[in-house]
Amino acid sequence: MKAISGKDMCRLLEKRGWVRLRTRGSHFTYSKTGLPNVTVPVHGNQSLKKGMQNGIMKVAGLSEDDL
């Protein structure tokens, strides 16, 4: 799986219709009707860890092809 940064994940979520609810420090929380909220850690251009990226993608309904 291609590793992406938190910034790139945020851009991808926003493109897919997710709305940013709040920012707490370096954690961005997104919401979409009918789905649980998703929190994305944005630490510069650091790649998301594999488990975190998989978890966000699962909740958001994203596949590896979307990356």
C-alpha positions in Angstrom: 0.0 0.0 0.0 1.2 3.5 -0.9 1.9 5.6 2.3 0.6 9.1 2.2 0.9 12.0 4.5 -1.8 13.4 6.8 -2.0 16.5 4.6 -2.7 14.3 1.5 -5.3 12.3 3.4 -7.1 15.5 4.4 -7.1 16.7 0.8 -8.5 13.3 -0.3 -11.2 13.3 2.3 -12.3 16.9 1.4 -12.5 15.8 -2.3 -14.8 13.0 -1.3 -17.2 15.3 0.5 -16.0 15.2 4.1 -16.2 18.4 6.1 -13.7 19.5 8.7 -15.4 19.9 12.0 -12.5 21.1 14.2 -8.8 21.2 14.6 -7.1 20.4 17.9 -3.4 20.9 17.7 -2.3 18.8 14.8 -5.4 16.5 14.6 -8.1 17.3 12.1 -11.5 15.8 12.6 -13.8 15.3 9.6 -17.4 14.4 9.4 -19.8 13.1 6.7 -23.5 12.3 7.1 -24.2 8.7 8.0 -20.6 7.8 8.8 -18.5 8.1 12.0 -16.1 11.0 12.4 -12.5 10.5 11.3 -9.5 12.1 12.9 -6.4 12.6 10.9 -3.0 13.4 12.5 -1.1 16.0 10.4 2.5 16.2 11.4 4.2 18.1 8.6 4.8 15.9 5.6 5.3 12.7 7.7 3.6 9.6 6.3 0.7 8.2 8.2 1.5 4.9 9.9 0.1 1.8 8.2 -2.5 1.0 10.8 -3.7 4.6 11.1 -4.0 4.9 7.3 -5.9 1.6 7.0 -8.3 2.6 9.8 -9.1 6.0 8.2 -9.6 4.4 4.8 -11.9 1.8 6.2 -14.1 4.3 8.0 -14.1 6.6 5.0 -14.9 3.9 2.5 -11.7 4.5 0.5 -9.8 1.8 -1.4 -6.1 1.6 -2.4 -7.1 2.7 -5.9 -8.3 6.1 -4.5 -4.8 6.9 -3.4 
